[in-house]
Amino acid sequence: MTATASTAASAAPGAFAGARRVVVTGGTKGIGRATALAFARAGARLVVSYGHDDEAAKSLAAELEALGADAETVRADLTTREGAETLARAVAGRFGEGGLDVLVNNLGVDGHRGFAELDDDEWRRVIDHNTTSVYLVTHALLKALAEGASVVNVGASVALRGRPFGVHYSASKAALIGFTRALAKELGPRGIRVNLVAPGVTRTEPDGGPPPPVAQKLAALTALGRLGSPEDVTGAVLFLAGESAAYVTGTTIEVDGGI
């Protein structure tokens, strides 16, 4: 599915400028969708991947077209090498080799299960989506990254403190911190920056998130007294993608309201 037009929106001051070429994985819902739309409003050219929800992809494509965005949605299972290569071919066809300015590794799933009840299938499901997909996509798109490109991984703030009934989830997101720090040092000589955004509890859908009593308890734990929204996270992503973060690499930015 493709939405094309020629208009380019003005970039947010100090955050992101120019008709950059951007990939957002898991970009049809929640934080990924908000991120894709924010880049589109800033005038970026986009390739947005999704896993299986064609209706969500069609809805996003319509929104991007309404914004006048030059954008394409690609269906691919990024937990597999084949899926990552499918995305890489789409990116090469759209931007050419060495033509990717920003990669946002946003794809991820949640997981709630006590450690005693955790089985191999659930462990692999969460690790494959949250950690392995970042390795596969970044590896497949390595040659596509332009000199001075930016890789932004979307993790979770629980990686820094752990979450009961989510050992596998916490581990999958904690792994991204080490991945980010190490890859930043390896790609630094090419001028490529690698950073991580770690959201706190975020309402990714209007009727989503934890039950009201749990949401109220979590909100009370934050310094700002509320849960996050996808739009709260996109500001940090665009900052790391832009010129204002030219000397920022290997870092983790928590976007959790001070929890």
Backbone as a ProteinNet text record, in pm:
[ID]
protein_1_A
[PRIMARY]
MTATASTAASAAPGAFAGARRVVVTGGTKGIGRATALAFARAGARLVVSYGHDDEAAKSLAAELEALGADAETVRADLTTREGAETLARAVAGRFGEGGLDVLVNNLGVDGHRGFAELDDDEWRRVIDHNTTSVYLVTHALLKALAEGASVVNVGASVALRGRPFGVHYSASKAALIGFTRALAKELGPRGIRVNLVAPGVTRTEPDGGPPPPVAQKLAALTALGRLGSPEDVTGAVLFLAGESAAYVTGTTIEVDGGI
[TERTIARY]
84.8	0	87.8	56.5	141.9	58.5	107.8	46.2	153.5	131.4	233.7	177.6	260.9	227.9	356	352.4	476.4	496.1	395.6	410.5	499.3	577.6	665.1	635	601.9	567.3	692.8	675.4	788	825.2	952.2	999	976.8	966.8	959.2	1092.4	1090.6	1215	1312.2	1434.8	1539.1	1528.3	1426.9	1407.5	1443.4	1386.9	1401.8	1374.6	1469.1	1453.3	1482.8	1415	1445.4	1366.7	1372.9	1299.6	1380.6	1396.9	1472.5	1399.5	1476.9	1422.6	1421.7	1303.2	1281.9	1211.5	1254.1	1185.3	1135.9	1008.8	952	895.3	944.4	888.6	774.9	680.5	563.9	492.7	475.7	434.6	288.5	201.3	59.6	-25.5	32.5	-43.1	42.4	-24.5	42.3	156.6	269	384.7	437.7	438.5	487.3	405.3	274.9	186.6	206.4	209.1	230.9	364.6	465.3	597.8	596.2	534.3	526.2	454.5	345.8	270.6	351.7	426.5	509.7	618.7	682	782.1	719.2	600.2	531.8	503.2	458	430.3	557.6	673	800.6	860.1	785.7	830	913.8	918.7	1000	933.3	1016.7	970.9	977.2	874.3	858.9	841	898.2	859	819.6	697.1	643	609	663.5	635	528.1	459.2	360.5	356.4	297	300.4	186	60.6	-51.3	-183.3	-195	-322.9	-336.1	-395.7	-409.7	-500.8	-602	-693.8	-622.1	-538.9	-461.9	-367.2	-308.7	-217.5	-292.3	-411.1	-491.4	-529.8	-565.8	-603.3	-485.4	-366.5	-248.1	-216.5	-222.4	-193.5	-286	-413.1	-508.1	-470.2	-428.2	-386	-261.8	-168.1	-45.5	-75.3	-166.2	-203.5	-270	-354.3	-421.5	-322.1	-207.5	-102.8	-14.8	-35.5	49.5	185.2	191.9	320.2	359	488.1	545.5	575.9	487.7	498.5	452.5	508.3	473.7	463.2	363.4	352.7	392.7	464.3	517.4	480.5	416.3	383.4	499.7	551	664.7	673.8	706	729.6	876.1	902.1	1039.4	1106.2	1037	1102.5	1178.4	1174.2	1243.6	1340.4	1445.4	1540.7	1470.7	1380.3	1308.9	1227.9	1159.9	1081.2	1167.1	1281.4	1372.6	1426	1453.8	1502.3	1392	1267.5	1154.9	1149.9	1165.2	1167.6	1288.1	1403.8	1524.7	1509	1444.2	1421.5	1329.5	1227.2	1136	1208.2	1294.9	1370.7	1468	1536.7	1631	1558.1	1440.9	1364.1	1314	1289.8	1235.2	1343.4	1448.8	1549.9	1685.3	1706.2	1835.7	1933.5	2046.9	2147.3	2214	2228.4	2288.9	2201.3	2069.9	1980	1889.5	1915.9	1829.7	1890.8	1815.9	1864.6	1828.4	1711.1	1662.8	1596.5	1637.9	1572.1	1517.4	1386.3	1322.5	1276.9	1346.5	1309.9	1206.7	1080.3	971.9	895.6	902.9	824.8	845.3	736.5	748.1	614.3	619.3	498.7	518.1	407.9	413.2	402.9	428.5	416.6	395.5	287.6	256.3	241.4	339	331.6	431	385.6	475.3	589.3	704.5	821.2	798.7	730.7	706.1	619.8	533.7	444.8	501.5	616.2	675.2	724.5	677.4	722.6	808.4	866.6	959.7	893.5	768.9	700.7	678.5	635.7	611.8	743.4	847.8	979.7	1024.6	1015.1	1061.4	975.6	844.6	756.4	800.5	824.7	861.7	1003.8	1096.9	1235.3	1245.1	1175.4	1182.1	1129.5	1017.9	959.9	1040.4	1082.4	1140.5	1291.3	1359.4	1505.7	1556.9	1518	1569	1530.7	1411.2	1368.5	1458.1	1504.1	1591.5	1724.9	1778.7	1900.8	1879.8	1773.4	1751.4	1730.1	1648.2	1618.6	1741.8	1809.8	1927.3	2036.2	2052.8	2152.5	2116	1988.5	1945.5	1955.6	1940.7	1942.5	2076.8	2178	2306.8	2364.6	2360	2414.3	2326.5	2199.7	2108.2	2129.5	2191.7	2209.9	2309.7	2268.9	2356.4	2461.1	2569.5	2666.5	2595.4	2616.4	2552.2	2407.8	2364.4	2227.2	2204.9	2077.6	2040.1	1955.5	1992.5	1912.3	1853.3	1721.2	1653.7	1577.8	1617.5	1549.4	1448.7	1333.1	1230.3	1229.4	1271.4	1277.4	1165.8	1200.3	1102.6	1177.8	1120.6	1189.5	1198.7	1110.7	1118.6	1247.6	1315.4	1443.1	1545.4	1528.1	1623.9	1591.8	1473.7	1437.4	1364.8	1323.2	1255.2	1107.6	1031.8	887.8	843.4	778.1	727.8	623.9	616.5	528.3	562.8	689.2	735.8	886.7	940	1084.4	1129	1053	1090.9	1081.6	979.8	965.2	1078.7	1105.7	1213.9	1348.1	1372.3	1498	1510.7	1400.2	1404.2	1435.1	1384.5	1409	1545.4	1588.9	1721.3	1830	1809.1	1906.7	1928.9	1825.8	1837.5	1930.9	1943.3	2034.8	2178.3	2217.1	2350.9	2371.5	2270.5	2276.5	2302.6	2229.4	2240.2	2378.2	2423.8	2552.2	2667.4	2664.5	2773.2	2770.1	2650.7	2642	2679	2649.7	2687.8	2839.5	2914.9	3060.5	3110.1	3039.6	3082.7	3051.3	2937.5	2897.8	2940.8	2994.8	3039.3	3135.3	3232	3323.6	3254.5	3133.6	3056.8	2969.2	2980.3	2896.4	2754.1	2728.6	2593.3	2572.6	2467	2434.2	2328.9	2341.5	2246.7	2203.8	2075.4	2023.2	1896.6	1851.6	1732.8	1639.3	1511.3	1407.1	1336.1	1322.9	1263.1	1135.3	1020.2	893.7	854.3	779	715.4	580.7	489.6	356.8	286.3	246.2	192.4	59.3	-40.2	-168.8	-154.7	-134.3	-111	-239.1	-353	-483.1	-580.5	-682.3	-774.6	-838.8	-871.3	-936.1	-841.1	-709.8	-611.5	-549	-439	-368.6	-423.8	-369.6	-413.6	-553.9	-621.1	-753.7	-746.2	-857.4	-856.8	-792.4	-821.7	-757	-604.2	-557.2	-412.8	-352.6	-424.1	-375.6	-363	-460	-455.5	-337.4	-310.8	-198.3	-66	-53.6	70.3	89.2	-20.2	-11	34.6	-12.5	24.7	173.2	235.4	377.8	466.4	408	487.8	494.9	601.8	615.7	511.1	465.9	371	226.3	204.8	70	-17.7	41.2	-38.8	42.1	-28.4	38.3	79.3	168.3	217.1	124	144.3	74	178.3	139.4	235.9	303.5	229.2	284.9	393.7	387.2	493.4	627.1	619.5	740.6	798.7	712.5	760.7	855.1	837.2	926.1	1070.3	1089	1223.7	1280.3	1196.6	1241.9	1287.3	1206.3	1243.8	1367.1	1381.3	1502.1	1626.1	1623.3	1738.5	1764.7	1661.4	1677.2	1734.1	1728.8	1759.4	1895.3	1921	2050.8	2081.6	1978.7	2001.9	2070.1	2061.3	2123.9	2249	2315.7	2430.3	2544	2553.6	2661.8	2606.5	2487.9	2425.8	2424	2492.9	2490.1	2518.1	2461.1	2480.2	2403.4	2309.4	2240.8	2098.6	2043.3	1903.9	1830.5	1723.4	1640.1	1511.1	1488.1	1364.7	1253.4	1140.5	1022	910.7	918.6	830.2	760.1	763.3	692.8	755.3	877.7	943.8	898.3	866.7	815.3	926.5
-118.7	0	122.9	220.5	337.3	463.9	565.5	697.6	793.4	863.7	952.8	1090.7	1191	1329.6	1408.6	1534.6	1610	1713.3	1740.1	1844.7	1798.9	1891.6	1860.4	1959	1905.2	1990.8	2049	2156.7	2217.2	2130.7	2121.7	2040.8	2113.8	2034.3	2094.1	2161.7	2284.5	2358.4	2279.6	2268.3	2204.8	2055.4	1994.8	1852.2	1772.2	1808	1724.9	1810.5	1815.1	1904.4	1832.3	1872.1	1822.1	1698.5	1664.5	1548.6	1422.4	1385.8	1268.1	1141.2	1034.7	903.8	816.5	769.9	711.3	576.3	480.4	352.6	345.3	308.2	285.3	144.1	58.7	-76	-77.6	-169.5	-174.4	-41.3	17.6	156.8	185.7	87.9	113.2	132.4	113.8	128.5	197.1	255.3	305	400.8	377.2	464.8	466.8	352.8	347.3	432.1	426.4	505.4	655.1	693.1	834.2	882.7	795.6	832	850.1	757	767.9	896.2	929.2	1050.2	1176	1172	1288.3	1311.2	1205.1	1219.3	1270.7	1221.4	1267.1	1416.7	1463.7	1607.2	1690	1627.5	1697.5	1689.7	1628.5	1625.7	1506.6	1402.7	1285.6	1197.4	1123.5	1014.1	886.7	803.1	694.6	557.2	456.1	317	268.4	219.3	176.5	27.9	-50.8	-193.8	-229.1	-340.3	-393	-544	-610.4	-755.4	-825.8	-791.3	-870.1	-794.2	-679.7	-608.8	-518.3	-573.5	-497.8	-376.5	-387.1	-274.4	-155.5	-183.1	-75.3	-12.5	-94.8	-43.1	44.7	2.2	82.6	216	210.7	333.3	429.7	377	462.4	520.3	437.1	484.8	599.8	590.7	698	826	812.5	931	994.8	912.7	964	1032.9	974.7	1036.8	1171.3	1178.4	1304.5	1412.3	1369.6	1464.1	1503.3	1438.2	1463.8	1398.1	1288	1222.4	1129.8	1119.8	1021	898.8	798.7	688.9	557.5	449.7	314	225.9	139.2	41.2	-95.3	-171.7	-302	-405.7	-513.2	-622.8	-720.9	-747.4	-838.3	-886.3	-1013.1	-1069.6	-1046.3	-945.2	-904.4	-987.6	-1090.6	-1184.8	-1291.3	-1283.9	-1379.7	-1307.1	-1375.9	-1318.9	-1287.9	-1375	-1352.6	-1223.8	-1199.8	-1078.1	-953.8	-959.7	-845.3	-816.6	-920.1	-900.5	-844.8	-884.4	-825.9	-674.9	-632.8	-490.1	-423.7	-488.2	-430.7	-409.3	-502.7	-486.4	-368.2	-352.9	-240.2	-107.5	-102.6	19.5	51.1	-51.6	-30.6	16.7	-40.1	0.7	143.5	189.2	323.9	430	397.3	496.9	471.3	351.9	318.2	274.4	215	170.4	291	283.5	394.5	516.8	497.6	612.1	627.3	552.9	557.6	648	750.4	846.9	810.8	750.7	721.5	584.6	501.4	373	375.4	358.7	350.8	207.5	135.6	-1.2	3.9	6.7	22.5	-106.9	-203.5	-326.3	-387.8	-429.9	-495.2	-547	-637.6	-691.5	-687.5	-689.7	-694.1	-839.4	-863.3	-997.2	-992.2	-1054.6	-1058.6	-1205	-1255.6	-1393.1	-1411.1	-1478.5	-1507.7	-1597.6	-1583.4	-1659.2	-1809.9	-1854.3	-1997.7	-2054.7	-1971	-2016.2	-1987.7	-1921.6	-1884	-2008.5	-2026	-2140.7	-2094.2	-2189.3	-2157.6	-2078.6	-2112.4	-2044.4	-1897	-1867.5	-1728	-1650.8	-1716.8	-1652.4	-1615.9	-1709.9	-1685.5	-1579.8	-1581.8	-1482.7	-1341	-1316.2	-1181.5	-1146.3	-1237.1	-1210.2	-1190.3	-1272.3	-1261.5	-1127.4	-1081.5	-954.6	-834	-838.2	-719	-705.5	-816.2	-812.9	-863.7	-985.4	-1044.9	-962.7	-906.5	-826.7	-704.6	-645.1	-527.9	-567.9	-681.5	-732	-760.6	-833.7	-873.5	-753.5	-658.3	-541.8	-454.2	-424.6	-338.6	-404.2	-533.5	-606.6	-603.8	-626.6	-628.4	-491.5	-384.6	-248.8	-178.7	-250.9	-189.6	-117.3	-180.9	-118.7	-4.2	-5.5	100.3	229.5	221.7	340.9	436.5	560.8	663.7	704.8	764.4	822.2	928.2	924.1	1019.7	986.5	863.8	823.7	808.5	793.1	776.4	651.2	565.9	449.3	477.6	468	490.3	363.8	301.2	181.8	221.1	158.2	186.3	71.8	101.8	2	22.3	17.7	39.1	73.7	163.9	206.8	95.5	-7.2	-118	-196.3	-180	-248.3	-204.8	-84.1	-29.8	-66.3	-122.6	-155.8	-289.1	-351	-479.5	-465.7	-568.9	-568.3	-707.4	-721.2	-854.1	-900.3	-1030	-1090.4	-1040.8	-1008.8	-966	-981.2	-1090.9	-1113.6	-1118.7	-1189.5	-1202.5	-1069.2	-990.6	-858.6	-766.4	-763	-677.5	-717.3	-846.8	-895.1	-856.8	-867.2	-835.9	-688.7	-602.1	-458.7	-418.6	-485.9	-457.7	-492.5	-597.9	-637	-525.9	-447.1	-339.3	-228.1	-211.5	-109	-145.3	-270.9	-315.1	-314.7	-358	-356.7	-214.8	-120.6	19.1	75.8	52.6	107.7	52.3	-79.2	-142.5	-104.2	-103.8	-72.2	73.3	161.1	302.1	314.6	235.1	241.1	180.7	78.2	12.7	96.2	166.2	244.5	390.3	430.9	568.9	617.7	535.8	582.5	620.2	569.2	608.1	731.2	784.2	897.4	858.3	728.1	679.4	674.8	738.3	742.3	636.3	574	471.5	505.2	525	563	484.3	497.1	423.9	516	506.1	574.6	471	498.4	402.9	460.5	433.6	485.2	414.6	487.3	426.2	367.9	355.4	302.8	402.2	355.2	442.9	388.4	474.6	435.2	439.8	323.9	321.2	323.8	294.1	300.5	374	442.2	518.8	436.3	309.8	225.4	118.5	137.3	37.9	70.8	1.9	24.6	-60.8	-45.1	-124.1	-84.3	-170.9	-136.8	-7.5	67.7	197.8	200.1	103.8	111.4	98.5	12.4	-4.9	119.3	174	294.1	410.6	424.4	532	514.8	391	363.9	395.4	354.7	380.3	529.6	597.5	742.1	815	768	832.5	814.6	714.6	690.6	782.4	846.4	934.6	1074.6	1146.4	1283.3	1374.7	1341.6	1426.9	1386.8	1276.7	1238.6	1186.5	1133.8	1077.7	974	889.7	795.3	865.9	804.1	863.3	838.1	916.8	896.5	868.9	809.8	788.6	918.4	1027.4	1156.7	1205.5	1163.5	1199	1137.8	1021	948.2	1000.2	1041.4	1079.6	1200.2	1289.2	1404.4	1362.2	1262.2	1212.2	1141.6	1066.9	996.9	1097.5	1200.7	1300.1	1379.6	1405.9	1472.4	1390.6	1261.6	1176.1	1157.6	1173	1158.8	1284	1395.4	1523.7	1580.4	1698.3	1763.4	1809.1	1834.4	1879.1	1772.1	1646	1535.5	1485.4	1574	1534.2	1474	1506.7	1454	1362.5	1306.7	1215.2	1075.7	982.1	843.3	747.8	628.1	525.7	550.6	641.4	680.5	625.7	624.1	586.5	705.8	747.1	856.4	797.3	814.9	767.5	869.4	820.8	904.1	840.6	859.2	783.9	871.9	1003.7	1091.6	1098.8	1045.1	1050	944.1	825.9	718.7	663.1
0	0	0	-83.6	-98.8	-98.8	-28.9	-33.2	-79.4	-189.1	-241.2	-265.1	-239.8	-269.3	-260.7	-300.3	-311	-202.5	-122.1	-22.1	91.2	146.2	260.1	371	486	598.8	660	734	804	923.4	949.6	1061.5	1192.8	1298.3	1431.1	1460.8	1513.1	1536	1622.2	1575.5	1653.6	1665.7	1603.2	1622.2	1498.9	1385.8	1267.3	1145.4	1052.7	938.6	808.7	701.1	568.1	531.2	403.2	351.3	376.8	502.1	539	496.5	482.3	444.9	569.4	606.6	739.3	728.6	811.8	829.8	972.9	990	1123.1	1124.1	1212.9	1223	1324.2	1303.2	1391.3	1394.1	1274.4	1266.8	1243.2	1258.3	1229.1	1354.2	1471.9	1596.2	1701.9	1800.8	1919.6	1893.9	1961.2	1950.3	1807.6	1741.1	1603.2	1509	1523.9	1437.7	1463.1	1590.3	1624	1571.3	1575.8	1525.5	1374.8	1303.5	1158	1117.1	1183.4	1150.6	1183.2	1292.9	1329.2	1225.2	1178.9	1073.7	944.6	913.3	792.5	799.7	915.9	931.6	919.8	951.6	941.6	801.6	707.3	568.5	529.7	613	582.1	477.4	405.4	320	403.4	393	489.5	426.3	492.7	475.9	614.5	626.5	755.6	746.8	838.2	836.6	939.1	911.3	1005.9	991.1	1092	1093.7	1025.5	1064.3	1011.6	1002.1	1066.5	1070.2	947.6	842.2	718	733.6	818.4	836.3	900.7	1000	1062.4	961.2	874	771.2	671.1	631.3	538.6	602.1	729.6	800.6	808.6	840.3	846.3	708.6	604.7	469.2	431.3	472.8	442.8	516.3	642.1	718.2	657.1	616	555.7	423.2	346.7	219.6	242.3	346.1	378.1	418	473.6	512.1	393.3	279.9	164.3	176.3	251.1	276.8	162.5	139.7	48.2	133.4	129.9	225.5	165.2	219.5	177	299.9	304.3	411.5	357.4	439.8	398.8	504.1	459.5	552.6	557.1	678.2	692.7	836.5	854.1	986.4	1021.7	1101.1	1129.5	1237.4	1286	1377.1	1298.9	1165.6	1080.6	987.8	947.1	851.7	720.1	677.1	551.4	556.3	668.6	682.1	681.7	750.3	752.2	612.5	535	398.6	308.9	334.3	260.1	281.3	406.5	436.7	370.5	375.7	316.7	166.9	99	-45.8	-73.9	8.8	-9.9	11.9	112.2	141.7	28.3	-21	-131	-256.4	-280.7	-397.7	-388.6	-269.1	-251.9	-235.5	-158.6	-124.9	-190	-244.5	-301.2	-193.5	-234.5	-138.7	-73.6	56	129.1	136.2	122.1	117.7	237.8	345.5	463.1	569.4	610.5	709	852	871.1	1006.5	1009.1	1103.5	1129.6	1271.1	1283.6	1415.3	1437	1525.1	1560.5	1672.7	1632.6	1729.3	1757.1	1666.8	1682.3	1820.3	1883	2012.7	2061.7	2156.5	2220.1	2370.6	2443.4	2589	2633.6	2759.3	2814.1	2963.7	3011.1	3154.2	3194.9	3267.1	3314.9	3428.8	3535.6	3646.3	3601	3664.4	3619.6	3630.9	3733.9	3751.6	3639.3	3582.2	3475	3336.3	3329.1	3200.7	3127.4	3002	2923.3	2806.4	2736.5	2628.5	2516.7	2483.1	2372.8	2403.5	2527.5	2564.7	2571.7	2625.9	2628.9	2488.1	2395	2258.4	2188.9	2214.4	2151.3	2184.9	2312.6	2356.2	2312.6	2331	2290.9	2139.7	2063.2	1916.6	1867.7	1924.8	1880.5	1931.5	2056.4	2119.1	2100.9	2083.2	2075.5	1941	1904.7	1781.3	1659.3	1658.6	1542.5	1524.3	1634	1623.8	1560.5	1602.2	1540.7	1392.1	1358.2	1219	1127.9	1171.3	1087.8	1071.5	1181.4	1173.5	1088.9	1102.9	1025.1	876.6	845.5	705.9	640.6	719.7	665.5	683.9	728.1	758.2	635.9	520.4	399.6	350	390.2	346.8	423.2	542.6	625.5	562.2	548.9	493.1	596.1	548.5	640.4	725.2	855.6	943.9	978.6	949.6	978.5	1129.5	1166.4	1306.3	1322.3	1416.8	1453.9	1591.7	1602.2	1729.9	1766.6	1874.8	1923.6	2031.8	2030.3	2131.2	2231.2	2351.9	2457.5	2558.2	2686.3	2793.5	2921.1	2999.2	3120.5	3223.9	3215.8	3312	3295.2	3181.8	3162	3265.1	3319	3414.3	3558.8	3584.4	3721.9	3736.4	3624.9	3631.6	3662.2	3624.1	3648.4	3687.1	3801.7	3837.8	3736.5	3716.5	3616.3	3475.3	3457.8	3326.6	3315.1	3368.6	3361	3215.5	3132.2	2990.9	2918.5	2951.1	2889.6	2933.8	3063.3	3115.3	3055	3043.5	2986.2	2839.8	2765.9	2622.5	2598.4	2683.8	2668.9	2726.2	2832	2886.8	2785.6	2708.5	2607.3	2505.2	2479.1	2380.9	2428.3	2559	2611	2574.4	2597.8	2561.2	2411	2337.4	2190.6	2140.7	2195.1	2153.7	2185.3	2306.1	2349.8	2266	2241.5	2167	2019.5	1959.6	1816.9	1790.4	1884.9	1870.4	1853.8	1928.8	1919.3	1788.1	1740.6	1616.8	1493.4	1495.7	1378.4	1386.2	1498.8	1515.2	1407.5	1363.7	1259.3	1128.6	1106.2	987.6	1015.5	1136.2	1172.8	1203.2	1217.6	1245.9	1396.6	1442.1	1584.3	1616.1	1732.8	1777.2	1919	1939.3	2071	2101.6	2225.5	2269.1	2346.6	2316.7	2392.6	2478	2608	2701.1	2760.5	2697.2	2751.2	2880.6	2962.8	3077.9	3036.6	3130.8	3098.9	3006.9	2890	2786.9	2736.9	2730.5	2671.8	2519.8	2459	2315.4	2233.5	2296.4	2230.5	2322.8	2266.9	2351.2	2462	2432.8	2533.5	2585.7	2561.1	2602.5	2735.7	2764.5	2890	3002.3	3121.5	3236.5	3280.6	3359	3412.8	3493	3501	3568.7	3706.8	3795.8	3928.4	3919.6	3829.6	3812.3	3748	3649.6	3581.8	3679.7	3768.9	3867.7	3962.5	4001.4	4091.4	4022.8	3896.3	3822.9	3798.3	3763.9	3740	3865.5	3981.5	4107.9	4139.2	4079.8	4101.9	4018.9	3917.6	3832.7	3893.1	3860.9	3909.1	3847.3	3725	3653.7	3677.6	3747.6	3786.4	3673.9	3568.8	3459.4	3384.3	3307.6	3219.5	3090.9	3018.3	2894.8	2778.1	2672.2	2546.7	2438.3	2325.8	2217	2173.9	2173.7	2132.5	2228	2355.4	2449.8	2407.1	2345.1	2307.5	2176.5	2085.2	1951.9	1956.1	2051.9	2061.8	2084.9	2171.4	2197.1	2074.5	2002.6	1882	1776.8	1752.2	1651.5	1693.1	1821.8	1869.1	1835.2	1867.2	1842.1	1693.6	1611.4	1467.1	1402.4	1473.1	1411.1	1445	1386.6	1399.8	1542.3	1621.4	1759.1	1843.8	1798.6	1871.8	1799.7	1725.6	1643.9	1725	1855	1937.6	2047.4	2022.1	2118.3	2057.2	2118.6	2070.3	2184.9	2174.5	2276.2	2404.3	2400.9	2524.3	2530.4	2649.4	2672.4	2731.9	2667.6	2717.4	2773.1	2901.3	2963.4	2941.5	2895.3	2875.6	2957.5	3089.6	3179.5	3282.7	3264.9	3357.5	3495.6	3510.2	3640	3736.1	3685.5	3771.8	3861
[MASK]
+++++++++++++++++++++++++++++++++++++++++++++++++++++++++++++++++++++++++++++++++++++++++++++++++++++++++++++++++++++++++++++++++++++++++++++++++++++++++++++++++++++++++++++++++++++++++++++++++++++++++++++++++++++++++++++++++++++++++++++++++++++++++++++++++++

